[in-house]
């Protein structure tokens, strides 16, 4: 599975999160600085739970979760560290107010300069300029996803955690989102963990791919190996569409 390297950002070892009817167990996984790690698996496999653990929004019940070789758990993560990590939820909630207000909100909290200019650039980048004055609460599901992504990217996180960020978007907007994240990642060496159901998307955007099934990490390997020569037969069944859930 994951290997420990000098550029290791996250390291998970025997991490377990228990719920009444579900358990997530990650035996061994590293997330490398500057990579895009694609999280694949069916609904209910544990992708969202893993993202919440990486964001420090919930605490593991067992095991070691390290961020830059330091213990990382909900409740004892310093604010400066939290501000380096942003999670875009699958069903994001926006604040009452305009689209522009939502996109600029994080910049204002951080006391950034040139807020309007920075906000305008991100609105333009994601094709949201025409919606800038519209109430965020009147948007469609796809528009809401775009605004939530703009709100996340504009604060320049070092780690971007994405939970199905293009689930409600048409193909043109999916391509725009993928290209924007690709560009921002190259500009900032941003680390991205991207949960998706879309095998084609994972193959396009990810450097490595990880498969979760029934709360278990099956394997995490290079994207090329994942799709062409996986080490676990369950991965091959998943990629070939032979797996029934």
One Martini backbone bead per residue (centre of mass of N, CA, C, O) as a GRO file, in nm:
protein
  245
    1UNK     BB    1   0.097   0.035  -0.023
    2UNK     BB    2   0.198   0.270   0.131
    3UNK     BB    3   0.486   0.485   0.150
    4UNK     BB    4   0.765   0.599   0.306
    5UNK     BB    5   0.859   0.941   0.269
    6UNK     BB    6   0.996   1.254   0.264
    7UNK     BB    7   0.697   1.359   0.135
    8UNK     BB    8   0.527   1.293   0.370
    9UNK     BB    9   0.220   1.405   0.505
   10UNK     BB   10   0.062   1.142   0.549
   11UNK     BB   11   0.009   0.888   0.815
   12UNK     BB   12  -0.140   0.561   0.819
   13UNK     BB   13  -0.190   0.332   1.109
   14UNK     BB   14  -0.432   0.143   1.204
   15UNK     BB   15  -0.700   0.289   1.125
   16UNK     BB   16  -1.002   0.354   1.326
   17UNK     BB   17  -1.365   0.386   1.256
   18UNK     BB   18  -1.657   0.385   1.459
   19UNK     BB   19  -1.981   0.265   1.408
   20UNK     BB   20  -2.267   0.103   1.442
   21UNK     BB   21  -2.267   0.002   1.103
   22UNK     BB   22  -1.953   0.103   1.079
   23UNK     BB   23  -1.610   0.043   0.951
   24UNK     BB   24  -1.298   0.199   0.939
   25UNK     BB   25  -0.994   0.056   0.777
   26UNK     BB   26  -0.646   0.158   0.787
   27UNK     BB   27  -0.354   0.008   0.767
   28UNK     BB   28  -0.186   0.161   0.511
   29UNK     BB   29  -0.117   0.518   0.453
   30UNK     BB   30   0.005   0.751   0.217
   31UNK     BB   31   0.051   1.108   0.169
   32UNK     BB   32   0.185   1.306  -0.073
   33UNK     BB   33   0.339   1.580  -0.150
   34UNK     BB   34   0.168   1.711  -0.442
   35UNK     BB   35  -0.051   1.509  -0.482
   36UNK     BB   36  -0.297   1.296  -0.643
   37UNK     BB   37  -0.550   1.127  -0.465
   38UNK     BB   38  -0.757   0.867  -0.548
   39UNK     BB   39  -1.087   0.788  -0.433
   40UNK     BB   40  -1.228   0.466  -0.442
   41UNK     BB   41  -1.575   0.362  -0.445
   42UNK     BB   42  -1.852   0.289  -0.319
   43UNK     BB   43  -2.115   0.349  -0.160
   44UNK     BB   44  -2.009   0.322   0.178
   45UNK     BB   45  -1.683   0.268   0.193
   46UNK     BB   46  -1.536   0.556   0.337
   47UNK     BB   47  -1.447   0.826   0.201
   48UNK     BB   48  -1.568   1.050   0.385
   49UNK     BB   49  -1.436   0.958   0.647
   50UNK     BB   50  -1.144   0.992   0.556
   51UNK     BB   51  -1.161   1.295   0.499
   52UNK     BB   52  -1.234   1.377   0.792
   53UNK     BB   53  -0.974   1.277   0.916
   54UNK     BB   54  -0.780   1.457   0.739
   55UNK     BB   55  -0.932   1.728   0.852
   56UNK     BB   56  -0.996   1.695   1.171
   57UNK     BB   57  -1.327   1.625   1.228
   58UNK     BB   58  -1.225   1.345   1.339
   59UNK     BB   59  -1.167   1.064   1.550
   60UNK     BB   60  -0.985   0.810   1.600
   61UNK     BB   61  -1.017   0.489   1.770
   62UNK     BB   62  -0.752   0.398   1.612
   63UNK     BB   63  -0.431   0.461   1.584
   64UNK     BB   64  -0.223   0.635   1.337
   65UNK     BB   65  -0.223   0.996   1.268
   66UNK     BB   66  -0.015   1.177   1.048
   67UNK     BB   67   0.122   1.519   1.025
   68UNK     BB   68   0.423   1.576   0.963
   69UNK     BB   69   0.497   1.360   1.201
   70UNK     BB   70   0.233   1.437   1.355
   71UNK     BB   71  -0.012   1.429   1.548
   72UNK     BB   72  -0.363   1.376   1.430
   73UNK     BB   73  -0.651   1.526   1.589
   74UNK     BB   74  -0.937   1.591   1.705
   75UNK     BB   75  -0.896   1.883   1.931
   76UNK     BB   76  -0.546   1.908   1.867
   77UNK     BB   77  -0.558   2.120   1.628
   78UNK     BB   78  -0.415   2.374   1.512
   79UNK     BB   79  -0.517   2.645   1.343
   80UNK     BB   80  -0.281   2.670   1.137
   81UNK     BB   81  -0.329   2.380   1.033
   82UNK     BB   82  -0.627   2.393   0.951
   83UNK     BB   83  -0.572   2.629   0.733
   84UNK     BB   84  -0.422   2.415   0.533
   85UNK     BB   85  -0.710   2.272   0.533
   86UNK     BB   86  -0.960   2.163   0.285
   87UNK     BB   87  -1.311   2.081   0.273
   88UNK     BB   88  -1.523   1.946   0.019
   89UNK     BB   89  -1.830   1.868   0.015
   90UNK     BB   90  -2.076   1.694  -0.137
   91UNK     BB   91  -2.290   1.883   0.044
   92UNK     BB   92  -2.275   2.193   0.047
   93UNK     BB   93  -2.271   2.485   0.251
   94UNK     BB   94  -2.411   2.798   0.237
   95UNK     BB   95  -2.430   3.123   0.278
   96UNK     BB   96  -2.593   3.384   0.330
   97UNK     BB   97  -2.588   3.542   0.028
   98UNK     BB   98  -2.369   3.587  -0.197
   99UNK     BB   99  -2.141   3.453  -0.393
  100UNK     BB  100  -1.919   3.652  -0.324
  101UNK     BB  101  -1.935   3.629  -0.018
  102UNK     BB  102  -1.854   3.330  -0.006
  103UNK     BB  103  -1.576   3.348  -0.153
  104UNK     BB  104  -1.465   3.590   0.054
  105UNK     BB  105  -1.487   3.493   0.351
  106UNK     BB  106  -1.203   3.364   0.410
  107UNK     BB  107  -1.040   3.620   0.351
  108UNK     BB  108  -1.159   3.793   0.581
  109UNK     BB  109  -1.082   3.610   0.820
  110UNK     BB  110  -0.759   3.639   0.729
  111UNK     BB  111  -0.691   3.939   0.635
  112UNK     BB  112  -0.679   3.992   0.347
  113UNK     BB  113  -0.575   4.124   0.054
  114UNK     BB  114  -0.735   4.192  -0.225
  115UNK     BB  115  -1.023   4.059  -0.228
  116UNK     BB  116  -1.170   4.135  -0.491
  117UNK     BB  117  -0.952   4.039  -0.689
  118UNK     BB  118  -0.937   3.746  -0.593
  119UNK     BB  119  -1.235   3.678  -0.628
  120UNK     BB  120  -1.261   3.745  -0.930
  121UNK     BB  121  -1.058   3.536  -1.034
  122UNK     BB  122  -1.214   3.284  -0.932
  123UNK     BB  123  -1.482   3.333  -1.068
  124UNK     BB  124  -1.363   3.324  -1.353
  125UNK     BB  125  -1.228   3.043  -1.345
  126UNK     BB  126  -1.535   2.903  -1.278
  127UNK     BB  127  -1.776   3.067  -1.416
  128UNK     BB  128  -1.916   3.296  -1.182
  129UNK     BB  129  -1.953   3.601  -1.250
  130UNK     BB  130  -2.272   3.610  -1.322
  131UNK     BB  131  -2.332   3.513  -1.000
  132UNK     BB  132  -2.218   3.714  -0.782
  133UNK     BB  133  -2.519   3.857  -0.702
  134UNK     BB  134  -2.632   3.599  -0.619
  135UNK     BB  135  -2.799   3.397  -0.430
  136UNK     BB  136  -2.680   3.110  -0.286
  137UNK     BB  137  -2.978   2.982  -0.213
  138UNK     BB  138  -3.059   2.964  -0.550
  139UNK     BB  139  -2.892   2.735  -0.632
  140UNK     BB  140  -2.779   2.480  -0.772
  141UNK     BB  141  -2.602   2.203  -0.719
  142UNK     BB  142  -2.370   2.272  -0.917
  143UNK     BB  143  -2.325   2.566  -0.829
  144UNK     BB  144  -2.260   2.503  -0.536
  145UNK     BB  145  -2.003   2.343  -0.596
  146UNK     BB  146  -1.848   2.576  -0.729
  147UNK     BB  147  -1.851   2.772  -0.489
  148UNK     BB  148  -1.712   2.584  -0.286
  149UNK     BB  149  -1.451   2.562  -0.449
  150UNK     BB  150  -1.382   2.861  -0.461
  151UNK     BB  151  -1.371   2.901  -0.152
  152UNK     BB  152  -1.129   2.704  -0.121
  153UNK     BB  153  -0.912   2.811  -0.331
  154UNK     BB  154  -0.882   3.120  -0.245
  155UNK     BB  155  -0.712   3.037   0.032
  156UNK     BB  156  -0.475   2.849  -0.031
  157UNK     BB  157  -0.438   2.551   0.017
  158UNK     BB  158  -0.231   2.274   0.079
  159UNK     BB  159  -0.499   2.105   0.135
  160UNK     BB  160  -0.728   1.918  -0.077
  161UNK     BB  161  -1.057   1.802  -0.006
  162UNK     BB  162  -1.260   1.581  -0.213
  163UNK     BB  163  -1.626   1.523  -0.240
  164UNK     BB  164  -1.759   1.492  -0.517
  165UNK     BB  165  -1.731   1.787  -0.690
  166UNK     BB  166  -1.887   1.673  -0.987
  167UNK     BB  167  -2.171   1.525  -0.957
  168UNK     BB  168  -2.361   1.795  -1.078
  169UNK     BB  169  -2.205   1.816  -1.351
  170UNK     BB  170  -2.129   1.896  -1.648
  171UNK     BB  171  -1.882   1.825  -1.868
  172UNK     BB  172  -1.772   2.117  -1.896
  173UNK     BB  173  -1.740   2.167  -1.583
  174UNK     BB  174  -1.563   1.931  -1.523
  175UNK     BB  175  -1.326   2.027  -1.699
  176UNK     BB  176  -1.286   2.295  -1.549
  177UNK     BB  177  -1.221   2.182  -1.273
  178UNK     BB  178  -0.982   2.003  -1.347
  179UNK     BB  179  -0.808   2.233  -1.466
  180UNK     BB  180  -0.797   2.416  -1.218
  181UNK     BB  181  -0.665   2.214  -1.024
  182UNK     BB  182  -0.419   2.160  -1.196
  183UNK     BB  183  -0.311   2.451  -1.193
  184UNK     BB  184  -0.303   2.504  -0.886
  185UNK     BB  185  -0.116   2.273  -0.816
  186UNK     BB  186   0.126   2.378  -0.985
  187UNK     BB  187   0.152   2.661  -0.848
  188UNK     BB  188   0.149   2.530  -0.521
  189UNK     BB  189   0.179   2.229  -0.449
  190UNK     BB  190  -0.082   2.084  -0.406
  191UNK     BB  191  -0.273   1.871  -0.211
  192UNK     BB  192  -0.481   1.591  -0.327
  193UNK     BB  193  -0.799   1.451  -0.223
  194UNK     BB  194  -1.008   1.246  -0.444
  195UNK     BB  195  -1.338   1.171  -0.445
  196UNK     BB  196  -1.472   0.907  -0.663
  197UNK     BB  197  -1.678   0.721  -0.902
  198UNK     BB  198  -1.499   0.805  -1.147
  199UNK     BB  199  -1.279   0.640  -1.335
  200UNK     BB  200  -1.203   0.848  -1.552
  201UNK     BB  201  -1.128   1.074  -1.360
  202UNK     BB  202  -0.906   0.933  -1.202
  203UNK     BB  203  -0.725   0.886  -1.452
  204UNK     BB  204  -0.686   1.195  -1.514
  205UNK     BB  205  -0.602   1.323  -1.206
  206UNK     BB  206  -0.430   1.088  -1.085
  207UNK     BB  207  -0.137   0.950  -0.950
  208UNK     BB  208  -0.307   0.796  -0.740
  209UNK     BB  209  -0.488   0.496  -0.629
  210UNK     BB  210  -0.769   0.416  -0.412
  211UNK     BB  211  -0.936   0.137  -0.254
  212UNK     BB  212  -1.267   0.109  -0.122
  213UNK     BB  213  -1.414  -0.166   0.082
  214UNK     BB  214  -1.607  -0.194   0.341
  215UNK     BB  215  -1.384  -0.006   0.503
  216UNK     BB  216  -1.142  -0.102   0.318
  217UNK     BB  217  -0.815  -0.107   0.222
  218UNK     BB  218  -0.687  -0.251  -0.060
  219UNK     BB  219  -0.532  -0.017  -0.242
  220UNK     BB  220  -0.222   0.188  -0.321
  221UNK     BB  221  -0.142   0.317  -0.639
  222UNK     BB  222  -0.070   0.375  -0.927
  223UNK     BB  223  -0.273   0.451  -1.178
  224UNK     BB  224  -0.157   0.261  -1.386
  225UNK     BB  225  -0.169   0.006  -1.207
  226UNK     BB  226  -0.465   0.011  -1.122
  227UNK     BB  227  -0.570  -0.025  -1.435
  228UNK     BB  228  -0.349  -0.251  -1.550
  229UNK     BB  229  -0.193  -0.388  -1.259
  230UNK     BB  230  -0.324  -0.503  -1.012
  231UNK     BB  231  -0.269  -0.676  -0.701
  232UNK     BB  232  -0.583  -0.694  -0.663
  233UNK     BB  233  -0.866  -0.857  -0.769
  234UNK     BB  234  -1.074  -0.643  -0.672
  235UNK     BB  235  -0.972  -0.416  -0.849
  236UNK     BB  236  -1.022  -0.551  -1.119
  237UNK     BB  237  -1.326  -0.587  -1.077
  238UNK     BB  238  -1.388  -0.286  -1.046
  239UNK     BB  239  -1.272  -0.182  -1.319
  240UNK     BB  240  -1.447  -0.409  -1.494
  241UNK     BB  241  -1.744  -0.442  -1.356
  242UNK     BB  242  -1.772  -0.727  -1.167
  243UNK     BB  243  -1.886  -0.580  -0.923
  244UNK     BB  244  -2.120  -0.645  -0.665
  245UNK     BB  245  -2.314  -0.450  -0.411
   0.00000   0.00000   0.00000
